[in-house]
Every structure is written in C-alpha cells, then in structure tokens.
Amino acid sequence: MSAPPPLPTWGKNVSETDSFIEEVTEEVRRDRLFKLLRRYGWIGIAVVLLIVGGAAWREYSRAQERAAAEALGDSILAALETDDRGASIAALEAVEAPAPGGAALLGLLTAAQAATDAQTDTAVAALGEVARNGEVAQIYRDIASFKLLLLQADTAEADERRSGFAALARAGSPLRLLAEEQLALIEVETGDREAAVARFQAILEDSEVSAGLRQRVSQVIVALGGDLDAA
C-alpha cells in the first residue's frame, strides 16, 4: 500500500509571508518615527519647556503680587497708626502703590484723613485724582465722586452737584439710592419741597433700601410735613 501524498504547504507559506510583511511594515514605521523625532523632536521639548516655564512664571508673578500687596498694607497701617493727622497724611502720600486699585485705596484714605483734619483742599485733590483715573475700577471712582460732591456742598452750585449725583443715581450703581437721597436734599435746599418728598417716598418704596437709609428718609419726610403712609 502506497503512502499518502504530502499535504500542500501554501497556507503556511502565506502565513509566513504575512508575518514577514508585518515585521517589515513595523520596521518602516519605527524608522519613520525615529526620523521624525530626530527632525521635529525639538518642538516637543520646546512645548514642554514652555509649559513648565509658564507655570513657574505664574507662580513667581503671584508671589511678587502677594509681596507687593503685603508691603502696601504694612505701609498703610504704619501711616494710620500715628495720632498726628498731618504726619499720617504725609505718610500716606509718600506710599507708592504698585497697581491702580492700591492707588485708589490710598487716595480714599488720604482724603478721609484730610477731611477729618479739616484739610478740605487736600481731600478734594485726592478724591478728584481717584475719580478721574480711568485705570481704577468704576466702584472706586464712584465712591470718590460721591465723597467729592459731599465735600463741595458749600462751594459748588446746586446744579453742578445735582448733575454729579444724577450720574451716580444710574441703574445698577451701588450708590444709586444714596445719590437719590442727596438729590432730594438738593431739592429741599432749592425750595422744591414737593419734589423732595416725592423722591424720598420713592426711596422708601425701593426694594433695595437699607434700614439706616429708610430711617433717615422717614425722619426727613416727617420733618417736611409729608405722609409716610403714602410711601
């Protein structure tokens, strides 16, 4: 009896060929990758350096800002600790603020010290500088303008003060109702009692009126002969 014919080997050859092709393809890929890394690898290194450097710079900047703020606070406290108003004002004026916000704070504090010491001109100058500084946050500028108008009650004309307070009574302003109160007081000053009472009553009806302002306005309405029930 003859032996069976040998099995065909074409399947094995195909498998080995596929494996060989995959190995060659992988080698080609690795070779291309290494070439790309050699050619463009510096870009990845540069990106990593930029990220690390940026993080380090942010931390450094924050540390510098904290140090500057602490130094400013220490200087302000040292200036306010003295009982001599003149010396306190001079010390505040000598402090250098590193940012517009710090400059605004220094101006407001200088004006407060000067007003307490009856140095009205110094207070007016400090407040005016803050109010005109376009780099300062709007709230600081509004506070400076409000205090400036109050200081000028005996020197500025009623129309000028009315215009200033009307600008501060705009919708959304934190000083809106306080400015409305001053507008009503100007109306009392100029003899327009009915308009003043109506404005005071509108303040009482406002949902944002504070307890202190409500009490002041109520007392003025009564003093002017107005009717609290109408509000």
C-alpha positions in Angstrom: 0.0 0.0 0.0 1.5 3.4 -1.1 2.0 6.3 1.4 -0.5 9.2 1.3 0.6 12.3 -0.7 2.1 15.1 1.3 -0.2 18.0 2.4 0.1 21.2 0.5 2.2 23.9 2.2 0.8 27.0 0.5 -1.2 28.1 3.7 2.0 28.0 5.8 3.9 30.0 3.2 1.2 32.7 3.0 1.1 33.0 6.8 4.9 33.4 7.0 4.7 35.9 4.2 2.1 38.0 6.0 4.2 37.9 9.2 7.2 39.0 7.3 5.3 41.8 5.7 4.0 43.0 9.1 7.5 42.9 10.5 8.9 44.9 7.6 6.0 47.4 7.9 6.6 47.8 11.6 10.3 48.4 11.0 9.5 51.0 8.4 7.1 52.7 10.8 9.7 52.7 13.6 12.3 54.1 11.2 10.0 56.9 10.1 9.1 57.7 13.7 12.8 57.9 14.7 13.5 60.2 11.7 10.5 62.4 12.6 11.7 62.5 16.2 15.2 63.4 15.1 13.8 66.1 12.8 11.0 67.5 14.9 11.6 66.3 18.4 12.9 69.7 19.5 9.3 71.0 19.0 8.0 68.6 21.7 10.9 69.6 24.0 10.2 73.3 23.4 6.5 72.8 24.2 7.3 71.1 27.5 9.8 73.8 28.4 7.1 76.5 27.6 4.5 74.8 29.8 6.9 74.3 32.7 8.3 77.8 32.2 4.8 79.4 32.0 3.8 77.6 35.3 6.9 78.8 37.0 6.4 82.4 35.8 2.8 82.4 37.0 3.9 81.3 40.5 6.6 83.9 40.5 4.2 86.6 39.4 1.7 85.6 42.1 4.4 85.6 44.7 5.5 89.1 43.6 1.9 90.4 43.7 1.4 89.0 47.2 4.6 90.5 48.4 3.7 93.9 46.9 0.2 93.8 48.5 1.7 92.9 51.9 4.2 95.7 51.6 1.4 98.2 50.6 -0.7 97.0 53.6 2.2 97.4 56.0 2.9 100.9 54.7 -0.8 102.0 55.0 -1.1 100.6 58.6 2.1 102.3 59.6 0.8 105.6 58.2 -2.5 105.3 60.0 -1.1 104.3 63.4 0.1 107.8 64.2 -2.2 110.2 66.1 -0.8 113.2 64.1 -3.2 113.7 61.2 -0.7 115.8 59.3 2.0 113.2 59.7 -0.4 110.5 58.7 -1.5 112.3 55.5 2.2 112.9 54.6 3.0 109.2 55.2 0.1 108.1 53.0 1.1 110.5 50.2 4.6 109.1 50.3 3.4 105.5 49.8 3.8 104.2 46.2 1.0 101.9 45.1 2.0 99.1 42.6 -1.4 99.0 41.0 -4.4 101.3 40.2 -6.5 99.6 42.9 -3.9 100.3 45.5 -3.6 103.9 44.3 -7.4 104.3 44.6 -7.3 103.0 48.2 -4.5 105.4 49.1 -6.4 108.3 47.6 -9.6 107.5 49.6 -7.7 107.0 52.8 -5.8 110.2 52.3 -9.0 112.1 51.6 -10.6 110.7 54.7 -7.7 111.7 56.9 -7.6 115.2 55.4 -11.3 115.7 55.7 -11.1 114.7 59.4 -8.3 117.2 59.9 -10.3 120.0 58.1 -7.8 119.9 55.2 -10.6 120.2 52.6 -8.3 121.2 49.7 -6.1 118.2 50.2 -9.2 115.9 50.5 -10.7 117.4 47.3 -7.4 116.9 45.4 -7.1 113.3 46.5 -10.7 112.4 45.6 -10.5 114.2 42.3 -7.4 112.2 41.3 -9.2 108.9 42.1 -12.4 110.0 40.3 -10.5 110.9 37.1 -8.3 107.9 37.0 -9.6 105.7 34.1 -7.5 102.7 35.2 -9.3 102.5 38.6 -12.4 100.2 39.0 -15.7 102.1 38.5 -16.8 101.5 42.1 -13.8 103.3 43.5 -14.3 106.2 41.0 -18.0 106.4 42.0 -17.1 106.5 45.7 -14.6 109.2 45.2 -17.0 111.2 43.1 -19.7 110.8 45.8 -17.5 112.0 48.6 -16.1 114.8 46.5 -19.6 116.1 45.9 -20.4 116.0 49.6 -17.2 117.9 50.4 -18.2 120.6 47.8 -21.7 121.1 49.3 -20.7 124.7 50.4 -18.7 125.6 47.4 -20.3 124.1 44.3 -23.5 125.3 42.8 -26.7 123.3 43.3 -27.0 122.5 39.6 -23.4 121.2 39.4 -24.0 118.9 42.4 -27.3 117.8 41.0 -25.7 116.8 37.8 -23.0 114.8 39.6 -25.4 113.0 41.9 -27.7 112.2 38.9 -24.8 110.5 37.2 -24.3 108.3 40.3 -28.0 107.5 40.6 -27.9 105.4 37.4 -29.5 102.0 37.3 -27.2 99.3 38.7 -25.0 101.6 40.7 -24.3 100.6 44.3 -24.6 104.2 45.3 -27.9 104.8 43.4 -30.1 105.3 46.5 -27.6 107.3 48.4 -27.3 109.6 45.3 -31.1 109.8 45.2 -31.1 110.9 48.8 -28.7 113.7 48.0 -30.8 114.8 45.0 -33.8 115.0 47.3 -31.8 117.1 49.8 -30.7 119.5 47.0 -34.4 119.8 46.1 -35.1 120.8 49.7 -32.2 123.2 49.6 -33.6 124.9 46.4 -37.1 125.1 47.8 -38.8 122.3 45.8 -40.4 120.6 48.8 -42.9 118.6 46.9 -40.3 117.1 44.6 -38.1 116.3 47.5 -40.9 114.5 49.4 -41.9 112.5 46.3 -38.3 111.5 45.8 -37.9 110.5 49.4 -41.1 108.4 49.2 -39.8 106.7 46.1 -36.7 105.7 48.1 -38.8 104.2 50.8 -40.7 102.1 48.2 -37.4 100.8 46.7 -36.8 97.1 47.4 -33.0 97.8 47.9 -33.3 100.5 50.6 -31.3 99.8 53.7 -32.6 100.1 57.3 -30.4 103.1 58.0 -31.4 104.9 54.9 -35.1 104.1 55.5 -34.9 105.6 58.9 -33.2 108.8 57.7 -35.6 109.3 54.9 -38.6 108.7 57.1 -37.4 111.3 59.5 -37.0 113.9 56.7 -40.4 113.1 55.3 -42.0 113.8 58.6 -39.9 117.0 59.1 -41.1 118.2 55.7 -44.7 117.5 56.6 -45.0 114.6 54.2 -47.2 111.5 54.7 -45.3 108.2 55.5 -48.5 106.2 54.7 -48.2 107.4 51.1 -45.0 105.5 50.8 
